[in-house]
Amino acid sequence: MVAFLVTVGFVLLVIVAALYDSVQTVREGELKALLVFGEMEAVLEPGLNVVPPFVSKTYPIDPQTMTIDAADDRIAVPSEFESDVQAAADR
């Protein structure tokens, strides 16, 4: 009987840990990069996000500044964002 209770307790502990690890909260105004097995999978937006437990990590992203490397120094940008884009080249 004791072995059964220990086994049930262990299984419940693993389930609770998996549920706790599978939910990521992203605050308003933040973004997070989701890496699963070290590979970039998605960008998490504000709110509650469900992620694979135990094999994923999240890292904060600054949504205000993003750097894009372009081989020919030309990037197509939608017209509504043209005023928000600055290009800087290291020469």
BALOBA-1460 file (C-alpha; in Angstrom, 3 decimals):
// residues 91
<rec num="1" residu="m" x="0.000" y="0.000" z="0.000"/>
<rec num="2" residu="v" x="2.829" y="2.407" z="0.875"/>
<rec num="3" residu="a" x="4.600" y="1.727" z="-2.440"/>
<rec num="4" residu="f" x="1.372" y="2.503" z="-4.293"/>
<rec num="5" residu="l" x="0.950" y="5.847" z="-2.497"/>
<rec num="6" residu="v" x="4.573" y="6.789" z="-3.168"/>
<rec num="7" residu="t" x="4.136" y="5.944" z="-6.860"/>
<rec num="8" residu="v" x="0.904" y="7.950" z="-7.123"/>
<rec num="9" residu="g" x="2.533" y="10.880" z="-5.321"/>
<rec num="10" residu="f" x="5.518" y="10.793" z="-7.680"/>
<rec num="11" residu="v" x="3.277" y="10.658" z="-10.781"/>
<rec num="12" residu="l" x="1.219" y="13.598" z="-9.492"/>
<rec num="13" residu="l" x="4.408" y="15.556" z="-8.805"/>
<rec num="14" residu="v" x="5.642" y="14.976" z="-12.367"/>
<rec num="15" residu="i" x="2.261" y="16.030" z="-13.810"/>
<rec num="16" residu="v" x="2.186" y="19.232" z="-11.737"/>
<rec num="17" residu="a" x="5.779" y="20.047" z="-12.740"/>
<rec num="18" residu="a" x="4.954" y="19.498" z="-16.432"/>
<rec num="19" residu="l" x="1.881" y="21.737" z="-16.230"/>
<rec num="20" residu="y" x="3.827" y="24.447" z="-14.394"/>
<rec num="21" residu="d" x="6.683" y="24.331" z="-16.918"/>
<rec num="22" residu="s" x="4.375" y="24.354" z="-19.964"/>
<rec num="23" residu="v" x="2.856" y="27.802" z="-19.313"/>
<rec num="24" residu="q" x="4.839" y="30.988" z="-19.993"/>
<rec num="25" residu="t" x="3.560" y="34.457" z="-19.117"/>
<rec num="26" residu="v" x="4.637" y="37.350" z="-21.324"/>
<rec num="27" residu="r" x="3.870" y="40.809" z="-19.960"/>
<rec num="28" residu="e" x="2.375" y="43.629" z="-22.015"/>
<rec num="29" residu="g" x="5.023" y="45.412" z="-24.080"/>
<rec num="30" residu="e" x="7.361" y="42.397" z="-24.063"/>
<rec num="31" residu="l" x="8.163" y="39.643" z="-26.524"/>
<rec num="32" residu="k" x="9.971" y="36.368" z="-25.878"/>
<rec num="33" residu="a" x="11.800" y="34.035" z="-28.231"/>
<rec num="34" residu="l" x="10.829" y="30.371" z="-27.805"/>
<rec num="35" residu="l" x="13.618" y="27.849" z="-28.327"/>
<rec num="36" residu="v" x="12.773" y="24.133" z="-28.393"/>
<rec num="37" residu="f" x="15.789" y="21.801" z="-28.321"/>
<rec num="38" residu="g" x="17.909" y="24.916" z="-28.999"/>
<rec num="39" residu="e" x="16.086" y="25.789" z="-32.243"/>
<rec num="40" residu="m" x="14.085" y="29.010" z="-32.645"/>
<rec num="41" residu="e" x="10.417" y="28.002" z="-32.915"/>
<rec num="42" residu="a" x="8.331" y="31.130" z="-32.363"/>
<rec num="43" residu="v" x="8.051" y="34.590" z="-30.881"/>
<rec num="44" residu="l" x="5.704" y="34.619" z="-27.895"/>
<rec num="45" residu="e" x="3.388" y="37.613" z="-27.640"/>
<rec num="46" residu="p" x="1.868" y="39.127" z="-24.470"/>
<rec num="47" residu="g" x="-0.441" y="36.846" z="-22.493"/>
<rec num="48" residu="l" x="-0.353" y="33.210" z="-21.433"/>
<rec num="49" residu="n" x="1.456" y="30.923" z="-23.853"/>
<rec num="50" residu="v" x="1.611" y="27.131" z="-23.840"/>
<rec num="51" residu="v" x="5.072" y="25.722" z="-24.610"/>
<rec num="52" residu="p" x="6.517" y="22.197" z="-24.619"/>
<rec num="53" residu="p" x="7.564" y="21.350" z="-21.041"/>
<rec num="54" residu="f" x="11.172" y="20.516" z="-20.049"/>
<rec num="55" residu="v" x="12.654" y="20.968" z="-23.575"/>
<rec num="56" residu="s" x="12.014" y="24.665" z="-24.186"/>
<rec num="57" residu="k" x="13.547" y="27.929" z="-23.027"/>
<rec num="58" residu="t" x="12.401" y="31.504" z="-23.524"/>
<rec num="59" residu="y" x="14.510" y="34.627" z="-23.840"/>
<rec num="60" residu="p" x="13.277" y="38.239" z="-23.756"/>
<rec num="61" residu="i" x="13.363" y="40.268" z="-26.972"/>
<rec num="62" residu="d" x="13.468" y="44.065" z="-27.042"/>
<rec num="63" residu="p" x="10.632" y="44.944" z="-29.468"/>
<rec num="64" residu="q" x="11.932" y="48.506" z="-29.894"/>
<rec num="65" residu="t" x="15.214" y="47.652" z="-31.615"/>
<rec num="66" residu="m" x="15.815" y="44.889" z="-34.114"/>
<rec num="67" residu="t" x="18.890" y="44.486" z="-36.313"/>
<rec num="68" residu="i" x="18.669" y="42.895" z="-39.741"/>
<rec num="69" residu="d" x="21.737" y="41.956" z="-41.766"/>
<rec num="70" residu="a" x="21.073" y="42.371" z="-45.473"/>
<rec num="71" residu="a" x="23.638" y="41.327" z="-48.069"/>
<rec num="72" residu="d" x="22.778" y="44.065" z="-50.570"/>
<rec num="73" residu="d" x="21.793" y="46.760" z="-48.000"/>
<rec num="74" residu="r" x="18.208" y="46.782" z="-49.308"/>
<rec num="75" residu="i" x="15.233" y="45.658" z="-47.267"/>
<rec num="76" residu="a" x="11.589" y="45.736" z="-48.373"/>
<rec num="77" residu="v" x="9.501" y="47.493" z="-45.726"/>
<rec num="78" residu="p" x="5.708" y="47.991" z="-45.786"/>
<rec num="79" residu="s" x="4.789" y="51.650" z="-46.280"/>
<rec num="80" residu="e" x="3.176" y="52.023" z="-42.837"/>
<rec num="81" residu="f" x="6.544" y="51.222" z="-41.197"/>
<rec num="82" residu="e" x="8.825" y="53.352" z="-43.379"/>
<rec num="83" residu="s" x="9.052" y="56.172" z="-40.846"/>
<rec num="84" residu="d" x="10.018" y="53.733" z="-38.076"/>
<rec num="85" residu="v" x="12.944" y="52.111" z="-39.868"/>
<rec num="86" residu="q" x="16.519" y="53.300" z="-39.580"/>
<rec num="87" residu="a" x="19.304" y="51.698" z="-41.521"/>
<rec num="88" residu="a" x="22.834" y="51.638" z="-40.265"/>
<rec num="89" residu="a" x="25.736" y="49.976" z="-41.991"/>
<rec num="90" residu="d" x="29.103" y="49.182" z="-40.475"/>
<rec num="91" residu="r" x="31.664" y="50.244" z="-43.036"/>
